[in-house]
Amino acid sequence: MTVQAIPSITPWQAAVHLHKIECFCFTQQTLKAGESIEIPVLFRIDKALPTEIKTVTLAYTYLM
């Protein structure tokens, strides 16, 4: 199966402050039945993130 990860960031106001440097979402991933893999994500959050934002959630949806 070949899938593509689509990221989402909440709250949406944090999206401009989160910068993905390396992410499995940049390319499609192919997995065989029963296979498991470790997939990288490396990101940084700017210092300009508003102080009222205390939690940033990065989630992924896989599309086939």
PyMOL Python script that loads the backbone (N, CA, C, O; Angstrom):
from pymol import cmd

cmd.read_pdbstr("""\
ATOM      1  N   MET A   1       0.842  -1.161   0.000  1.00  0.00           N
ATOM      2  CA  MET A   1       0.000   0.000   0.000  1.00  0.00           C
ATOM      3  C   MET A   1       0.897   1.237   0.000  1.00  0.00           C
ATOM      4  O   MET A   1       1.883   1.302   0.734  1.00  0.00           O
ATOM      5  N   THR A   2       0.549   2.196  -0.816  1.00  0.00           N
ATOM      6  CA  THR A   2       1.276   3.467  -0.860  1.00  0.00           C
ATOM      7  C   THR A   2       0.354   4.559  -0.344  1.00  0.00           C
ATOM      8  O   THR A   2      -0.781   4.701  -0.800  1.00  0.00           O
ATOM      9  N   VAL A   3       0.858   5.328   0.615  1.00  0.00           N
ATOM     10  CA  VAL A   3       0.050   6.373   1.242  1.00  0.00           C
ATOM     11  C   VAL A   3       0.818   7.690   1.275  1.00  0.00           C
ATOM     12  O   VAL A   3       2.043   7.720   1.159  1.00  0.00           O
ATOM     13  N   GLN A   4       0.077   8.762   1.435  1.00  0.00           N
ATOM     14  CA  GLN A   4       0.662  10.105   1.586  1.00  0.00           C
ATOM     15  C   GLN A   4       0.093  10.698   2.865  1.00  0.00           C
ATOM     16  O   GLN A   4      -1.124  10.720   3.047  1.00  0.00           O
ATOM     17  N   ALA A   5       0.954  11.178   3.750  1.00  0.00           N
ATOM     18  CA  ALA A   5       0.519  11.817   4.992  1.00  0.00           C
ATOM     19  C   ALA A   5       0.238  13.297   4.742  1.00  0.00           C
ATOM     20  O   ALA A   5       1.043  14.003   4.134  1.00  0.00           O
ATOM     21  N   ILE A   6      -0.909  13.748   5.218  1.00  0.00           N
ATOM     22  CA  ILE A   6      -1.310  15.148   5.093  1.00  0.00           C
ATOM     23  C   ILE A   6      -1.320  15.748   6.500  1.00  0.00           C
ATOM     24  O   ILE A   6      -2.108  15.314   7.340  1.00  0.00           O
ATOM     25  N   PRO A   7      -0.462  16.737   6.776  1.00  0.00           N
ATOM     26  CA  PRO A   7      -0.393  17.289   8.124  1.00  0.00           C
ATOM     27  C   PRO A   7      -1.496  18.306   8.410  1.00  0.00           C
ATOM     28  O   PRO A   7      -2.013  18.963   7.507  1.00  0.00           O
ATOM     29  N   SER A   8      -1.835  18.412   9.685  1.00  0.00           N
ATOM     30  CA  SER A   8      -2.711  19.500  10.138  1.00  0.00           C
ATOM     31  C   SER A   8      -2.158  20.004  11.470  1.00  0.00           C
ATOM     32  O   SER A   8      -1.600  19.240  12.257  1.00  0.00           O
ATOM     33  N   ILE A   9      -2.322  21.292  11.701  1.00  0.00           N
ATOM     34  CA  ILE A   9      -1.772  21.945  12.888  1.00  0.00           C
ATOM     35  C   ILE A   9      -2.885  22.700  13.588  1.00  0.00           C
ATOM     36  O   ILE A   9      -3.638  23.448  12.965  1.00  0.00           O
ATOM     37  N   THR A  10      -2.978  22.492  14.891  1.00  0.00           N
ATOM     38  CA  THR A  10      -3.929  23.266  15.689  1.00  0.00           C
ATOM     39  C   THR A  10      -3.210  23.863  16.885  1.00  0.00           C
ATOM     40  O   THR A  10      -2.302  23.232  17.427  1.00  0.00           O
ATOM     41  N   PRO A  11      -3.583  25.047  17.307  1.00  0.00           N
ATOM     42  CA  PRO A  11      -4.550  25.920  16.656  1.00  0.00           C
ATOM     43  C   PRO A  11      -3.999  26.418  15.313  1.00  0.00           C
ATOM     44  O   PRO A  11      -2.787  26.476  15.106  1.00  0.00           O
ATOM     45  N   TRP A  12      -4.905  26.772  14.418  1.00  0.00           N
ATOM     46  CA  TRP A  12      -4.487  27.172  13.063  1.00  0.00           C
ATOM     47  C   TRP A  12      -3.544  28.367  13.084  1.00  0.00           C
ATOM     48  O   TRP A  12      -2.739  28.527  12.166  1.00  0.00           O
ATOM     49  N   GLN A  13      -3.625  29.215  14.119  1.00  0.00           N
ATOM     50  CA  GLN A  13      -2.752  30.402  14.191  1.00  0.00           C
ATOM     51  C   GLN A  13      -1.278  30.012  14.373  1.00  0.00           C
ATOM     52  O   GLN A  13      -0.387  30.812  14.086  1.00  0.00           O
ATOM     53  N   ALA A  14      -1.023  28.806  14.840  1.00  0.00           N
ATOM     54  CA  ALA A  14       0.349  28.346  15.044  1.00  0.00           C
ATOM     55  C   ALA A  14       1.003  27.873  13.752  1.00  0.00           C
ATOM     56  O   ALA A  14       2.225  27.739  13.698  1.00  0.00           O
ATOM     57  N   ALA A  15       0.217  27.620  12.716  1.00  0.00           N
ATOM     58  CA  ALA A  15       0.748  27.031  11.484  1.00  0.00           C
ATOM     59  C   ALA A  15       1.889  27.847  10.878  1.00  0.00           C
ATOM     60  O   ALA A  15       2.856  27.265  10.386  1.00  0.00           O
ATOM     61  N   VAL A  16       1.802  29.158  10.898  1.00  0.00           N
ATOM     62  CA  VAL A  16       2.866  29.982  10.298  1.00  0.00           C
ATOM     63  C   VAL A  16       4.138  29.979  11.145  1.00  0.00           C
ATOM     64  O   VAL A  16       5.189  30.428  10.689  1.00  0.00           O
ATOM     65  N   HIS A  17       4.046  29.477  12.368  1.00  0.00           N
ATOM     66  CA  HIS A  17       5.199  29.461  13.270  1.00  0.00           C
ATOM     67  C   HIS A  17       5.870  28.090  13.361  1.00  0.00           C
ATOM     68  O   HIS A  17       6.936  27.958  13.961  1.00  0.00           O
ATOM     69  N   LEU A  18       5.247  27.070  12.766  1.00  0.00           N
ATOM     70  CA  LEU A  18       5.813  25.726  12.782  1.00  0.00           C
ATOM     71  C   LEU A  18       6.459  25.453  11.435  1.00  0.00           C
ATOM     72  O   LEU A  18       5.805  25.543  10.396  1.00  0.00           O
ATOM     73  N   HIS A  19       7.730  25.122  11.451  1.00  0.00           N
ATOM     74  CA  HIS A  19       8.500  24.905  10.219  1.00  0.00           C
ATOM     75  C   HIS A  19       9.024  23.474  10.203  1.00  0.00           C
ATOM     76  O   HIS A  19       9.864  23.101  11.022  1.00  0.00           O
ATOM     77  N   LYS A  20       8.516  22.673   9.256  1.00  0.00           N
ATOM     78  CA  LYS A  20       8.968  21.288   9.127  1.00  0.00           C
ATOM     79  C   LYS A  20      10.286  21.284   8.350  1.00  0.00           C
ATOM     80  O   LYS A  20      10.369  21.823   7.246  1.00  0.00           O
ATOM     81  N   ILE A  21      11.300  20.676   8.935  1.00  0.00           N
ATOM     82  CA  ILE A  21      12.625  20.591   8.312  1.00  0.00           C
ATOM     83  C   ILE A  21      12.764  19.256   7.594  1.00  0.00           C
ATOM     84  O   ILE A  21      13.248  19.193   6.463  1.00  0.00           O
ATOM     85  N   GLU A  22      12.337  18.197   8.259  1.00  0.00           N
ATOM     86  CA  GLU A  22      12.330  16.859   7.673  1.00  0.00           C
ATOM     87  C   GLU A  22      11.019  16.217   8.091  1.00  0.00           C
ATOM     88  O   GLU A  22      10.645  16.251   9.263  1.00  0.00           O
ATOM     89  N   CYS A  23      10.326  15.632   7.123  1.00  0.00           N
ATOM     90  CA  CYS A  23       9.027  15.051   7.454  1.00  0.00           C
ATOM     91  C   CYS A  23       8.696  13.922   6.492  1.00  0.00           C
ATOM     92  O   CYS A  23       8.895  14.034   5.283  1.00  0.00           O
ATOM     93  N   PHE A  24       8.190  12.840   7.050  1.00  0.00           N
ATOM     94  CA  PHE A  24       7.726  11.731   6.227  1.00  0.00           C
ATOM     95  C   PHE A  24       6.585  12.167   5.312  1.00  0.00           C
ATOM     96  O   PHE A  24       6.272  11.482   4.339  1.00  0.00           O
ATOM     97  N   CYS A  25       5.964  13.303   5.622  1.00  0.00           N
ATOM     98  CA  CYS A  25       4.843  13.793   4.809  1.00  0.00           C
ATOM     99  C   CYS A  25       5.308  14.417   3.494  1.00  0.00           C
ATOM    100  O   CYS A  25       4.477  14.724   2.639  1.00  0.00           O
ATOM    101  N   PHE A  26       6.605  14.610   3.314  1.00  0.00           N
ATOM    102  CA  PHE A  26       7.114  15.195   2.071  1.00  0.00           C
ATOM    103  C   PHE A  26       7.054  14.205   0.909  1.00  0.00           C
ATOM    104  O   PHE A  26       7.033  14.614  -0.252  1.00  0.00           O
ATOM    105  N   THR A  27       7.026  12.907   1.212  1.00  0.00           N
ATOM    106  CA  THR A  27       7.029  11.879   0.167  1.00  0.00           C
ATOM    107  C   THR A  27       5.984  10.812   0.467  1.00  0.00           C
ATOM    108  O   THR A  27       5.535  10.672   1.605  1.00  0.00           O
ATOM    109  N   GLN A  28       5.605  10.068  -0.551  1.00  0.00           N
ATOM    110  CA  GLN A  28       4.708   8.940  -0.346  1.00  0.00           C
ATOM    111  C   GLN A  28       5.468   7.819   0.341  1.00  0.00           C
ATOM    112  O   GLN A  28       6.671   7.654   0.138  1.00  0.00           O
ATOM    113  N   GLN A  29       4.759   7.055   1.151  1.00  0.00           N
ATOM    114  CA  GLN A  29       5.347   5.924   1.868  1.00  0.00           C
ATOM    115  C   GLN A  29       4.685   4.645   1.366  1.00  0.00           C
ATOM    116  O   GLN A  29       3.461   4.572   1.254  1.00  0.00           O
ATOM    117  N   THR A  30       5.508   3.633   1.066  1.00  0.00           N
ATOM    118  CA  THR A  30       4.982   2.337   0.643  1.00  0.00           C
ATOM    119  C   THR A  30       5.260   1.320   1.744  1.00  0.00           C
ATOM    120  O   THR A  30       6.394   1.161   2.196  1.00  0.00           O
ATOM    121  N   LEU A  31       4.196   0.636   2.163  1.00  0.00           N
ATOM    122  CA  LEU A  31       4.309  -0.378   3.208  1.00  0.00           C
ATOM    123  C   LEU A  31       3.743  -1.698   2.700  1.00  0.00           C
ATOM    124  O   LEU A  31       2.728  -1.730   2.004  1.00  0.00           O
ATOM    125  N   LYS A  32       4.415  -2.781   3.060  1.00  0.00           N
ATOM    126  CA  LYS A  32       3.920  -4.116   2.751  1.00  0.00           C
ATOM    127  C   LYS A  32       3.046  -4.582   3.915  1.00  0.00           C
ATOM    128  O   LYS A  32       3.151  -4.057   5.023  1.00  0.00           O
ATOM    129  N   ALA A  33       2.197  -5.554   3.665  1.00  0.00           N
ATOM    130  CA  ALA A  33       1.328  -6.094   4.716  1.00  0.00           C
ATOM    131  C   ALA A  33       2.168  -6.538   5.914  1.00  0.00           C
ATOM    132  O   ALA A  33       3.129  -7.291   5.751  1.00  0.00           O
ATOM    133  N   GLY A  34       1.816  -6.081   7.105  1.00  0.00           N
ATOM    134  CA  GLY A  34       2.514  -6.464   8.328  1.00  0.00           C
ATOM    135  C   GLY A  34       3.819  -5.731   8.573  1.00  0.00           C
ATOM    136  O   GLY A  34       4.445  -5.943   9.611  1.00  0.00           O
ATOM    137  N   GLU A  35       4.246  -4.887   7.671  1.00  0.00           N
ATOM    138  CA  GLU A  35       5.511  -4.158   7.805  1.00  0.00           C
ATOM    139  C   GLU A  35       5.327  -2.953   8.735  1.00  0.00           C
ATOM    140  O   GLU A  35       4.273  -2.317   8.748  1.00  0.00           O
ATOM    141  N   SER A  36       6.354  -2.661   9.495  1.00  0.00           N
ATOM    142  CA  SER A  36       6.360  -1.424  10.286  1.00  0.00           C
ATOM    143  C   SER A  36       7.654  -0.681   9.986  1.00  0.00           C
ATOM    144  O   SER A  36       8.682  -1.290   9.690  1.00  0.00           O
ATOM    145  N   ILE A  37       7.588   0.644  10.068  1.00  0.00           N
ATOM    146  CA  ILE A  37       8.761   1.465   9.805  1.00  0.00           C
ATOM    147  C   ILE A  37       8.784   2.615  10.802  1.00  0.00           C
ATOM    148  O   ILE A  37       7.755   2.985  11.369  1.00  0.00           O
ATOM    149  N   GLU A  38       9.961   3.168  11.004  1.00  0.00           N
ATOM    150  CA  GLU A  38      10.093   4.413  11.753  1.00  0.00           C
ATOM    151  C   GLU A  38      10.213   5.521  10.727  1.00  0.00           C
ATOM    152  O   GLU A  38      11.000   5.433   9.785  1.00  0.00           O
ATOM    153  N   ILE A  39       9.419   6.569  10.922  1.00  0.00           N
ATOM    154  CA  ILE A  39       9.405   7.648   9.943  1.00  0.00           C
ATOM    155  C   ILE A  39       9.737   8.964  10.635  1.00  0.00           C
ATOM    156  O   ILE A  39       9.218   9.241  11.716  1.00  0.00           O
ATOM    157  N   PRO A  40      10.599   9.778  10.024  1.00  0.00           N
ATOM    158  CA  PRO A  40      11.107  10.970  10.686  1.00  0.00           C
ATOM    159  C   PRO A  40      10.192  12.190  10.590  1.00  0.00           C
ATOM    160  O   PRO A  40       9.461  12.374   9.616  1.00  0.00           O
ATOM    161  N   VAL A  41      10.258  12.996  11.613  1.00  0.00           N
ATOM    162  CA  VAL A  41       9.703  14.347  11.560  1.00  0.00           C
ATOM    163  C   VAL A  41      10.613  15.218  12.423  1.00  0.00           C
ATOM    164  O   VAL A  41      10.883  14.904  13.582  1.00  0.00           O
ATOM    165  N   LEU A  42      11.069  16.296  11.844  1.00  0.00           N
ATOM    166  CA  LEU A  42      11.929  17.252  12.537  1.00  0.00           C
ATOM    167  C   LEU A  42      11.369  18.629  12.237  1.00  0.00           C
ATOM    168  O   LEU A  42      11.225  19.007  11.074  1.00  0.00           O
ATOM    169  N   PHE A  43      11.053  19.378  13.281  1.00  0.00           N
ATOM    170  CA  PHE A  43      10.461  20.691  13.073  1.00  0.00           C
ATOM    171  C   PHE A  43      10.966  21.658  14.132  1.00  0.00           C
ATOM    172  O   PHE A  43      11.560  21.268  15.137  1.00  0.00           O
ATOM    173  N   ARG A  44      10.707  22.934  13.869  1.00  0.00           N
ATOM    174  CA  ARG A  44      11.010  23.958  14.860  1.00  0.00           C
ATOM    175  C   ARG A  44       9.828  24.910  14.933  1.00  0.00           C
ATOM    176  O   ARG A  44       9.073  25.071  13.974  1.00  0.00           O
ATOM    177  N   ILE A  45       9.692  25.524  16.074  1.00  0.00           N
ATOM    178  CA  ILE A  45       8.642  26.521  16.268  1.00  0.00           C
ATOM    179  C   ILE A  45       9.311  27.850  16.527  1.00  0.00           C
ATOM    180  O   ILE A  45      10.171  27.958  17.401  1.00  0.00           O
ATOM    181  N   ASP A  46       8.920  28.874  15.765  1.00  0.00           N
ATOM    182  CA  ASP A  46       9.534  30.200  15.938  1.00  0.00           C
ATOM    183  C   ASP A  46       9.348  30.728  17.350  1.00  0.00           C
ATOM    184  O   ASP A  46       8.421  30.351  18.067  1.00  0.00           O
ATOM    185  N   LYS A  47      10.238  31.589  17.711  1.00  0.00           N
ATOM    186  CA  LYS A  47      10.114  32.321  18.978  1.00  0.00           C
ATOM    187  C   LYS A  47       8.974  33.334  18.904  1.00  0.00           C
ATOM    188  O   LYS A  47       8.516  33.822  19.937  1.00  0.00           O
ATOM    189  N   ALA A  48       8.512  33.654  17.699  1.00  0.00           N
ATOM    190  CA  ALA A  48       7.428  34.621  17.507  1.00  0.00           C
ATOM    191  C   ALA A  48       6.043  34.016  17.770  1.00  0.00           C
ATOM    192  O   ALA A  48       5.032  34.707  17.643  1.00  0.00           O
ATOM    193  N   LEU A  49       5.995  32.732  18.135  1.00  0.00           N
ATOM    194  CA  LEU A  49       4.707  32.119  18.469  1.00  0.00           C
ATOM    195  C   LEU A  49       4.062  32.930  19.583  1.00  0.00           C
ATOM    196  O   LEU A  49       4.697  33.168  20.611  1.00  0.00           O
ATOM    197  N   PRO A  50       2.820  33.359  19.407  1.00  0.00           N
ATOM    198  CA  PRO A  50       2.169  34.168  20.443  1.00  0.00           C
ATOM    199  C   PRO A  50       2.164  33.454  21.799  1.00  0.00           C
ATOM    200  O   PRO A  50       1.915  32.250  21.871  1.00  0.00           O
ATOM    201  N   THR A  51       2.434  34.187  22.849  1.00  0.00           N
ATOM    202  CA  THR A  51       2.550  33.598  24.193  1.00  0.00           C
ATOM    203  C   THR A  51       1.239  32.998  24.685  1.00  0.00           C
ATOM    204  O   THR A  51       1.249  32.138  25.566  1.00  0.00           O
ATOM    205  N   GLU A  52       0.107  33.436  24.131  1.00  0.00           N
ATOM    206  CA  GLU A  52      -1.165  32.860  24.558  1.00  0.00           C
ATOM    207  C   GLU A  52      -1.383  31.444  24.024  1.00  0.00           C
ATOM    208  O   GLU A  52      -2.264  30.731  24.504  1.00  0.00           O
ATOM    209  N   ILE A  53      -0.581  31.030  23.027  1.00  0.00           N
ATOM    210  CA  ILE A  53      -0.668  29.656  22.516  1.00  0.00           C
ATOM    211  C   ILE A  53       0.253  28.797  23.378  1.00  0.00           C
ATOM    212  O   ILE A  53       1.475  28.935  23.330  1.00  0.00           O
ATOM    213  N   LYS A  54      -0.343  27.922  24.156  1.00  0.00           N
ATOM    214  CA  LYS A  54       0.412  27.076  25.095  1.00  0.00           C
ATOM    215  C   LYS A  54       0.647  25.670  24.559  1.00  0.00           C
ATOM    216  O   LYS A  54       1.590  24.998  24.979  1.00  0.00           O
ATOM    217  N   THR A  55      -0.204  25.216  23.632  1.00  0.00           N
ATOM    218  CA  THR A  55      -0.094  23.866  23.086  1.00  0.00           C
ATOM    219  C   THR A  55      -0.253  23.930  21.574  1.00  0.00           C
ATOM    220  O   THR A  55      -1.157  24.590  21.061  1.00  0.00           O
ATOM    221  N   VAL A  56       0.633  23.237  20.868  1.00  0.00           N
ATOM    222  CA  VAL A  56       0.532  23.102  19.414  1.00  0.00           C
ATOM    223  C   VAL A  56       0.435  21.604  19.126  1.00  0.00           C
ATOM    224  O   VAL A  56       1.255  20.816  19.598  1.00  0.00           O
ATOM    225  N   THR A  57      -0.569  21.226  18.353  1.00  0.00           N
ATOM    226  CA  THR A  57      -0.766  19.823  18.005  1.00  0.00           C
ATOM    227  C   THR A  57      -0.527  19.643  16.515  1.00  0.00           C
ATOM    228  O   THR A  57      -1.127  20.327  15.686  1.00  0.00           O
ATOM    229  N   LEU A  58       0.364  18.707  16.189  1.00  0.00           N
ATOM    230  CA  LEU A  58       0.668  18.357  14.808  1.00  0.00           C
ATOM    231  C   LEU A  58       0.122  16.946  14.589  1.00  0.00           C
ATOM    232  O   LEU A  58       0.568  16.000  15.239  1.00  0.00           O
ATOM    233  N   ALA A  59      -0.831  16.803  13.687  1.00  0.00           N
ATOM    234  CA  ALA A  59      -1.474  15.511  13.422  1.00  0.00           C
ATOM    235  C   ALA A  59      -1.400  15.214  11.934  1.00  0.00           C
ATOM    236  O   ALA A  59      -1.195  16.112  11.117  1.00  0.00           O
ATOM    237  N   TYR A  60      -1.570  13.941  11.595  1.00  0.00           N
ATOM    238  CA  TYR A  60      -1.485  13.516  10.201  1.00  0.00           C
ATOM    239  C   TYR A  60      -2.669  12.642   9.827  1.00  0.00           C
ATOM    240  O   TYR A  60      -3.144  11.839  10.629  1.00  0.00           O
ATOM    241  N   THR A  61      -3.135  12.810   8.604  1.00  0.00           N
ATOM    242  CA  THR A  61      -4.137  11.952   8.005  1.00  0.00           C
ATOM    243  C   THR A  61      -3.474  11.282   6.814  1.00  0.00           C
ATOM    244  O   THR A  61      -2.792  11.939   6.028  1.00  0.00           O
ATOM    245  N   TYR A  62      -3.673   9.978   6.680  1.00  0.00           N
ATOM    246  CA  TYR A  62      -3.092   9.253   5.545  1.00  0.00           C
ATOM    247  C   TYR A  62      -4.119   9.103   4.450  1.00  0.00           C
ATOM    248  O   TYR A  62      -5.250   8.681   4.692  1.00  0.00           O
ATOM    249  N   LEU A  63      -3.712   9.456   3.227  1.00  0.00           N
ATOM    250  CA  LEU A  63      -4.553   9.272   2.040  1.00  0.00           C
ATOM    251  C   LEU A  63      -3.953   8.170   1.188  1.00  0.00           C
ATOM    252  O   LEU A  63      -2.745   8.132   0.955  1.00  0.00           O
ATOM    253  N   MET A  64      -4.812   7.279   0.729  1.00  0.00           N
ATOM    254  CA  MET A  64      -4.354   6.182  -0.136  1.00  0.00           C
ATOM    255  C   MET A  64      -4.562   6.544  -1.577  1.00  0.00           C
ATOM    256  O   MET A  64      -4.241   5.754  -2.465  1.00  0.00           O
TER     257      MET A  64
END
""", "prot")
cmd.dss("prot")
cmd.show_as("cartoon", "prot")
cmd.util.cbc("prot")
cmd.orient("prot")
